[in-house]
Amino acid sequence: MEDSMHSQKNSPACFLRWSVSKVTDRLYAVAATVDGKEYDFVGNFKSVREAQQAGRRYAEDLVHNSMAGGRLSLKQQPLAA
């Protein structure tokens, strides 16, 4: 039991968040982050609802991609030289 608790403490945390910013009356920009520091531009959308859906979809895609060894898993571990 102690070994499993120790391995959980050393596991990297996942930080998925997106933000929606109003650009104009009918334009909303979405940015997302996987580490809380660097944000990726997701896109511009015509409504808050579309923007929120895009942010949610982007976060879900990052999670699925990380399970396959994609971008999210690479951000959490430094690349070997």
Contacts in CASP RR format, 6 or more apart in sequence:
PFRMAT RR
TARGET T0000
AUTHOR 0000-0000-0000
METHOD contacts of the structure
MODEL  1
MEDSMHSQKNSPACFLRWSVSKVTDRLYAVAATVDGKEYDFVGNFKSVRE
AQQAGRRYAEDLVHNSMAGGRLSLKQQPLAA
12 76 0 8 1.000
12 77 0 8 1.000
14 34 0 8 1.000
14 63 0 8 1.000
14 66 0 8 1.000
14 72 0 8 1.000
15 33 0 8 1.000
15 34 0 8 1.000
15 35 0 8 1.000
15 36 0 8 1.000
16 32 0 8 1.000
16 33 0 8 1.000
16 34 0 8 1.000
16 59 0 8 1.000
16 62 0 8 1.000
16 63 0 8 1.000
17 32 0 8 1.000
17 33 0 8 1.000
17 36 0 8 1.000
17 59 0 8 1.000
18 30 0 8 1.000
18 31 0 8 1.000
18 32 0 8 1.000
18 33 0 8 1.000
18 42 0 8 1.000
18 55 0 8 1.000
18 56 0 8 1.000
18 58 0 8 1.000
18 59 0 8 1.000
19 30 0 8 1.000
19 31 0 8 1.000
19 32 0 8 1.000
19 39 0 8 1.000
20 28 0 8 1.000
20 29 0 8 1.000
20 30 0 8 1.000
20 48 0 8 1.000
20 51 0 8 1.000
20 52 0 8 1.000
20 55 0 8 1.000
21 28 0 8 1.000
21 29 0 8 1.000
21 30 0 8 1.000
21 31 0 8 1.000
22 28 0 8 1.000
23 29 0 8 1.000
23 44 0 8 1.000
26 46 0 8 1.000
26 47 0 8 1.000
27 44 0 8 1.000
27 45 0 8 1.000
27 46 0 8 1.000
28 44 0 8 1.000
28 45 0 8 1.000
28 46 0 8 1.000
28 47 0 8 1.000
28 48 0 8 1.000
28 50 0 8 1.000
28 51 0 8 1.000
29 41 0 8 1.000
29 43 0 8 1.000
29 44 0 8 1.000
29 45 0 8 1.000
29 51 0 8 1.000
30 41 0 8 1.000
30 42 0 8 1.000
30 43 0 8 1.000
30 44 0 8 1.000
30 45 0 8 1.000
30 51 0 8 1.000
30 54 0 8 1.000
30 55 0 8 1.000
30 58 0 8 1.000
31 39 0 8 1.000
31 40 0 8 1.000
31 41 0 8 1.000
31 42 0 8 1.000
32 39 0 8 1.000
32 40 0 8 1.000
32 42 0 8 1.000
32 55 0 8 1.000
32 58 0 8 1.000
32 59 0 8 1.000
32 62 0 8 1.000
33 39 0 8 1.000
33 40 0 8 1.000
34 62 0 8 1.000
34 71 0 8 1.000
34 72 0 8 1.000
34 75 0 8 1.000
35 75 0 8 1.000
35 76 0 8 1.000
40 58 0 8 1.000
42 54 0 8 1.000
42 55 0 8 1.000
42 58 0 8 1.000
43 54 0 8 1.000
45 51 0 8 1.000
45 54 0 8 1.000
62 71 0 8 1.000
62 72 0 8 1.000
63 72 0 8 1.000
65 71 0 8 1.000
65 72 0 8 1.000
66 72 0 8 1.000
66 73 0 8 1.000
END
